[in-house]
Amino acid sequence: MKKNDLAEEAIQTNTVLLPGGNKQLEHLLDRNIFKGIRTLIIGPGCELVAFRLGEYFPDIKIIADDYDSVMHIKMKMKDDEKVKVKLMDYARTDFENEHFDLIYAQGSISIPEKKNITKELKRILKSQGLFCAGEIVSLKEPVPGFVADIWERSGLDPIPSSEIKKYYEAKGFEVLSEKDLSDTLKDFYEKIRNIVAKVSKDEKEADKKYFSRLKHESHAYLKLGGDKYIGFKSLIMRKLI
């Protein structure tokens, strides 16, 4: 099982193999607020999200910021002509102003570039357009060293759970619904641990840093008390004028 074949496991089990699992998409679908044509999905691992949203929106774009992820997504989505996949910096896209009716991000923008990414997403989202964001958040401050190490290895810069709504409101979004999905993380990390355990020794050696990080993260969350500090929230927002 290679690095990007984690998505294959997701397809086979009909599970979004990301923090939040299927619950973030369900949070959005339960709102019954679908209007428009164009949707943007940010980040790898969202193939199942694209399949589901394709039932509502005729024009779907997926962007990822590394070449391997883009090629893997294209391979998975090759039979769906309405979905287009592009390599793009999340903070500097080449889309026109007010282009999308819906933007969806699941665990992909809780990173140090978040401020610039949020500004860019607001630019390309239509007035009154919807933004569904799934965010890794910190449940307690300050976090212990092993949690800080997880975030540093993963390139994450989470906002405290109590401040995430205020953050987006200050950026010009109205938060329509906020849902704590922290309880999905145990299942997520158990699946990651089990998948990594199936990977052959040669494949682990070929991408030692990546699989070492996954093993470390799952162990820290499941065994060292990371669940007390690491959370996940889904927010459904509307861009204000």
Secondary structure, DSSP 8 states (H G I E B T S, - for coil): --GGGHHHHHHHHT---STTTTHHHHHHHTT-----SEEEEESSS-HHHHHHHTTT-SEEEEEESSHHHHHHHHHHTTT-TTEEEEE-BTTB----TT-EEEEEEESSS-STTHHHHHHHHHHHEEEEEEEEEEEEEESSSS--HHHHHHHHHHT---EEGGGHHHHHHHTTEEEEEEEE-GGGHHHHHHHHHHHHHHS-HHHHHHTHHHHHHHHHHHHHHHHSSGGGTEEEEEEEEEE--
